[in-house]
Amino acid sequence: MKKLEFEIKPLGEVLRKDDLCDEASLVARIYKLLRARIIDLSLPPEMPLVEKDVAVLLDASKTPVREAIIRLTREGLVEVVPKSGSYVTPINIDRYLQDCFVRQQLESGCVKRLALMGVDPAGAEELRAIVDEQESAMHEESYANFFALDEKFHRKLFELAGLNSAWDTLNAAKAELDRVRHLKRLFGVKRSEAVVSEHRKIVDAIVAQNPDVAGKTLQSHIGGIDDEISVISKHPQLIKTIEDLNELVALSRKTRNKRKID
């Protein structure tokens, strides 16, 4: 069984001002960067997020950093411990499975709506162009780019369906799902070729204005709770790694509490 070792990098190697996106709000920019680093496990469970340190690295004041961290607590990605600080939360399998359920319900409804509405040639071309880029990223073995394009594809579906707010809701709700997706990738649990093929079929069904096929193809593509339980059962090292991470969290907290008492 493969044993996964996390390399805990210094905060300065994980958070850089140049990586902030072009959002108008500084809070939004800091939030998106912290969230992305938590999702891809660059900021692993129990990693402390010291407001002052983050602010210095991102050339910001502590106020927008604090507001960004508050947003992350609402998504369950960060826990604020009174008189101690803010820490990245452990991975929670129950929350992950709930995220799978939410995603399947919202996304299947989205593609059915889009197929009923129809999509103009420009919209169809945008979707196909994203899939082409994703296929190129797959051949280049650029997982980070592949994941970003996957997000772009699914976000574009909601945008074309006029459901931007629903995407925001889904994106916030699937944080744990995305962390486990990255954990799977670290274990080599990938289905990149199938993803590209399924994306093309989803686009074809939408262009053909066939909501039933679009919905079923989407559901098969992202899977449901039963599918995820099946995948996890075939890769028990995933559960073992999550359990090990959570044990480290518990040990770290005990050590931290002991220092406070001493």
Backbone torsions as a table, in degrees:
resi	resn	phi	psi	omega
1	MET	NA	131.7	-179.1
2	LYS	-68.6	132.8	177.5
3	LYS	-105.7	127.5	-175.9
4	LEU	-97.1	127.5	177.1
5	GLU	-110.7	123.6	178.0
6	PHE	-87.1	130.5	174.9
7	GLU	-91.9	111.1	-179.3
8	ILE	-84.3	106.6	-178.1
9	LYS	-88.1	152.2	174.8
10	PRO	-58.9	147.3	-177.2
11	LEU	-55.9	-34.3	-179.2
12	GLY	-65.1	-22.0	177.9
13	GLU	-88.0	-14.9	-176.1
14	VAL	-99.5	-36.9	-177.8
15	LEU	-113.9	117.8	178.5
16	ARG	-131.7	141.2	-178.6
17	LYS	-56.1	-37.9	-177.4
18	ASP	-64.5	-16.9	-178.6
19	ASP	-87.6	-5.1	177.7
20	LEU	-66.2	140.3	-178.8
21	CYS	-79.3	-173.2	-173.9
22	ASP	-98.5	20.8	177.5
23	GLU	-59.1	148.8	-179.0
24	ALA	-67.2	-37.6	-176.9
25	SER	-86.8	130.4	177.6
26	LEU	-64.7	-37.4	177.7
27	VAL	-58.8	-45.6	179.9
28	ALA	-63.2	-39.0	-179.8
29	ARG	-65.3	-44.7	-179.7
30	ILE	-67.2	-42.4	178.6
31	TYR	-58.1	-47.8	-177.0
32	LYS	-64.7	-37.9	179.8
33	LEU	-69.0	-47.2	178.6
34	LEU	-61.0	-43.4	-179.5
35	ARG	-61.8	-44.3	-179.8
36	ALA	-61.7	-40.2	-178.9
37	ARG	-72.0	-30.8	174.9
38	ILE	-71.5	-43.6	-178.9
39	ILE	-61.0	-43.6	-177.6
40	ASP	-87.6	8.7	174.2
41	LEU	70.4	12.4	171.9
42	SER	-64.9	-32.2	170.0
43	LEU	-106.7	92.8	-173.8
44	PRO	-76.2	168.9	177.1
45	PRO	-50.7	137.8	178.3
46	GLU	78.7	0.1	176.3
47	MET	-64.1	125.0	178.4
48	PRO	-73.4	141.3	175.5
49	LEU	-116.5	92.7	-178.3
50	VAL	-84.4	119.3	-174.6
51	GLU	-52.3	-45.9	-177.2
52	LYS	-62.2	-43.6	-178.8
53	ASP	-65.7	-44.4	179.5
54	VAL	-62.9	-42.4	-179.6
55	ALA	-60.7	-42.8	-179.7
56	VAL	-64.1	-45.0	-177.5
57	LEU	-64.7	-33.2	-176.6
58	LEU	-101.1	8.2	177.5
59	ASP	54.8	50.6	-178.6
60	ALA	-135.3	169.4	173.8
61	SER	-83.8	170.1	-177.8
62	LYS	-72.0	-24.5	-175.9
63	THR	-61.6	-51.8	178.1
64	PRO	-65.4	-30.5	176.3
65	VAL	-65.0	-44.6	179.7
66	ARG	-61.8	-42.4	-179.4
67	GLU	-66.5	-36.8	177.8
68	ALA	-65.3	-41.5	179.7
69	ILE	-65.2	-37.1	177.5
70	ILE	-60.9	-41.2	177.7
71	ARG	-62.4	-37.8	-179.5
72	LEU	-70.3	-30.8	176.7
73	THR	-66.4	-33.1	179.7
74	ARG	-66.9	-26.1	178.4
75	GLU	-91.4	-1.4	179.2
76	GLY	79.2	14.0	-178.6
77	LEU	-92.5	-19.6	179.9
78	VAL	-134.1	142.0	175.6
79	GLU	-118.1	130.9	176.3
80	VAL	-97.8	116.0	-179.5
81	VAL	-98.6	118.2	-178.8
82	PRO	-53.7	136.6	178.1
83	LYS	61.6	15.6	179.6
84	SER	-129.5	-54.0	-179.6
85	GLY	143.5	-166.9	-178.6
86	SER	-110.0	137.0	-175.4
87	TYR	-136.6	145.1	173.5
88	VAL	-65.3	133.1	-176.0
89	THR	-76.6	157.1	174.1
90	PRO	-69.1	159.0	176.9
91	ILE	-74.4	135.2	-176.2
92	ASN	-119.9	114.0	-176.7
93	ILE	-64.6	-39.9	179.0
94	ASP	-60.4	-43.3	179.2
95	ARG	-66.3	-35.9	177.8
96	TYR	-60.3	-46.3	-179.0
97	LEU	-66.6	-35.2	175.9
98	GLN	-66.4	-38.0	176.4
99	ASP	-60.4	-39.4	178.6
100	CYS	-60.6	-41.8	-179.9
101	PHE	-64.6	-47.3	-179.7
102	VAL	-60.2	-44.9	-178.3
103	ARG	-61.8	-44.3	-177.3
104	GLN	-63.5	-41.2	-178.5
105	GLN	-65.3	-48.2	-176.5
106	LEU	-70.0	-42.9	-176.2
107	GLU	-72.4	-37.1	178.6
108	SER	-65.6	-39.2	176.6
109	GLY	-64.2	-36.9	-179.5
110	CYS	-64.2	-49.2	-176.2
111	VAL	-70.3	-31.5	175.8
112	LYS	-64.5	-43.9	178.3
113	ARG	-61.8	-43.3	-178.0
114	LEU	-65.5	-39.1	178.6
115	ALA	-66.4	-37.4	178.0
116	LEU	-68.0	-41.1	179.5
117	MET	-68.4	-38.2	-171.7
118	GLY	88.0	152.9	179.9
119	VAL	-126.0	137.3	-178.2
120	ASP	-74.1	165.7	-178.2
121	PRO	-55.4	-36.1	-179.7
122	ALA	-65.6	-41.3	178.8
123	GLY	-65.8	-42.4	178.5
124	ALA	-63.1	-39.1	179.4
125	GLU	-66.0	-37.7	177.3
126	GLU	-60.9	-45.8	-179.4
127	LEU	-63.1	-44.8	-178.3
128	ARG	-67.0	-34.3	178.8
129	ALA	-65.7	-38.7	178.3
130	ILE	-63.9	-42.7	179.5
131	VAL	-64.2	-39.1	177.5
132	ASP	-61.8	-43.5	177.6
133	GLU	-62.5	-39.1	-179.5
134	GLN	-65.6	-38.8	177.7
135	GLU	-63.5	-39.4	177.8
136	SER	-64.4	-41.6	178.5
137	ALA	-63.0	-36.2	178.0
138	MET	-63.4	-46.3	-179.6
139	HIS	-65.7	-31.7	178.6
140	GLU	-82.6	-4.1	-178.5
141	GLU	56.4	38.6	176.7
142	SER	-98.2	89.4	-174.3
143	TYR	-65.9	-40.4	-178.3
144	ALA	-59.1	-43.5	179.3
145	ASN	-69.5	-38.2	178.9
146	PHE	-60.6	-44.7	-180.0
147	PHE	-64.7	-43.9	-179.8
148	ALA	-61.2	-40.9	179.2
149	LEU	-70.7	-32.4	175.4
150	ASP	-62.3	-45.5	176.9
151	GLU	-62.0	-41.5	-179.3
152	LYS	-62.1	-41.0	180.0
153	PHE	-62.4	-50.6	-177.0
154	HIS	-68.3	-35.9	176.6
155	ARG	-64.4	-39.5	179.7
156	LYS	-62.8	-35.8	176.4
157	LEU	-58.1	-46.4	179.8
158	PHE	-66.6	-38.7	179.9
159	GLU	-62.6	-46.8	-179.6
160	LEU	-66.4	-27.8	179.1
161	ALA	-85.0	-0.7	-179.0
162	GLY	71.7	32.1	-175.7
163	LEU	-122.1	47.5	-177.6
164	ASN	-61.0	-40.7	-179.9
165	SER	-66.4	-34.4	177.8
166	ALA	-66.0	-36.6	176.7
167	TRP	-64.3	-42.2	178.8
168	ASP	-59.1	-41.5	178.7
169	THR	-63.4	-46.7	-179.7
170	LEU	-63.9	-44.8	-177.4
171	ASN	-59.6	-39.9	177.9
172	ALA	-69.9	-33.1	-175.2
173	ALA	-79.1	-19.9	-173.0
174	LYS	-104.6	22.3	-178.2
175	ALA	-59.1	-44.3	-178.6
176	GLU	-68.2	-35.8	177.0
177	LEU	-59.3	-43.5	-178.2
178	ASP	-68.2	-33.9	176.9
179	ARG	-64.5	-41.4	179.5
180	VAL	-68.8	-33.7	176.0
181	ARG	-59.8	-41.8	178.7
182	HIS	-69.8	-34.7	177.2
183	LEU	-64.8	-40.6	176.1
184	LYS	-59.0	-43.6	-179.5
185	ARG	-60.2	-40.0	179.2
186	LEU	-63.7	-26.3	177.6
187	PHE	-91.2	-0.3	-179.7
188	GLY	82.0	14.7	177.1
189	VAL	-85.5	91.7	-175.3
190	LYS	-128.3	153.7	175.0
191	ARG	-143.5	47.2	-173.0
192	SER	-59.5	-45.4	-178.3
193	GLU	-62.3	-41.6	179.4
194	ALA	-65.4	-37.9	179.7
195	VAL	-61.0	-47.8	179.8
196	VAL	-61.0	-45.6	-179.9
197	SER	-62.3	-43.3	-179.3
198	GLU	-67.7	-35.8	176.2
199	HIS	-61.5	-41.8	179.3
200	ARG	-63.4	-40.1	-179.9
201	LYS	-67.0	-36.7	178.0
202	ILE	-63.1	-45.6	179.2
203	VAL	-61.7	-44.4	-179.3
204	ASP	-59.8	-42.4	-179.2
205	ALA	-67.3	-36.7	178.4
206	ILE	-67.3	-45.6	179.7
207	VAL	-62.5	-36.1	179.0
208	ALA	-78.0	-2.6	-179.3
209	GLN	55.3	47.9	177.6
210	ASN	-114.5	89.8	-175.2
211	PRO	-63.1	-34.3	-179.3
212	ASP	-64.9	-46.4	179.4
213	VAL	-66.9	-40.7	179.3
214	ALA	-60.6	-46.0	-179.2
215	GLY	-65.2	-44.5	-179.6
216	LYS	-67.0	-38.9	179.3
217	THR	-66.0	-40.4	178.5
218	LEU	-65.1	-44.1	179.9
219	GLN	-62.4	-40.9	177.5
220	SER	-66.7	-35.2	-178.1
221	HIS	-65.4	-50.3	-175.5
222	ILE	-91.3	-19.1	178.3
223	GLY	74.9	166.1	178.0
224	GLY	-117.4	-168.1	-178.2
225	ILE	-60.4	-45.5	-179.1
226	ASP	-60.8	-39.4	179.3
227	ASP	-63.6	-42.1	-178.2
228	GLU	-68.8	-38.5	176.6
229	ILE	-61.1	-39.4	178.5
230	SER	-63.4	-44.4	179.4
231	VAL	-62.1	-45.3	-178.4
232	ILE	-63.4	-39.4	-178.8
233	SER	-65.9	-28.2	178.6
234	LYS	-80.3	-12.8	-179.0
235	HIS	-131.9	69.2	-176.2
236	PRO	-59.6	-18.8	178.4
237	GLN	-64.2	-24.6	176.2
238	LEU	-63.4	-48.4	179.0
239	ILE	-63.5	-42.3	-179.3
240	LYS	-60.7	-42.7	-179.9
241	THR	-65.4	-42.2	178.5
242	ILE	-63.3	-41.1	177.7
243	GLU	-63.3	-41.2	178.2
244	ASP	-63.0	-42.2	178.9
245	LEU	-61.8	-43.1	-179.2
246	ASN	-68.1	-32.4	175.0
247	GLU	-65.9	-39.2	177.2
248	LEU	-64.1	-36.9	177.5
249	VAL	-61.2	-48.5	-178.9
250	ALA	-61.6	-42.6	179.8
251	LEU	-64.3	-42.4	-179.7
252	SER	-62.6	-39.7	-179.1
253	ARG	-69.0	-37.6	177.4
254	LYS	-62.5	-43.0	178.9
255	THR	-62.5	-42.3	-179.4
256	ARG	-64.1	-42.9	179.7
257	ASN	-66.1	-35.6	179.3
258	LYS	-65.2	-40.6	178.8
259	ARG	-62.7	-37.5	179.7
260	LYS	-64.7	-38.9	179.9
261	ILE	-69.0	-42.7	-180.0
262	ASP	-66.2	NA	NA
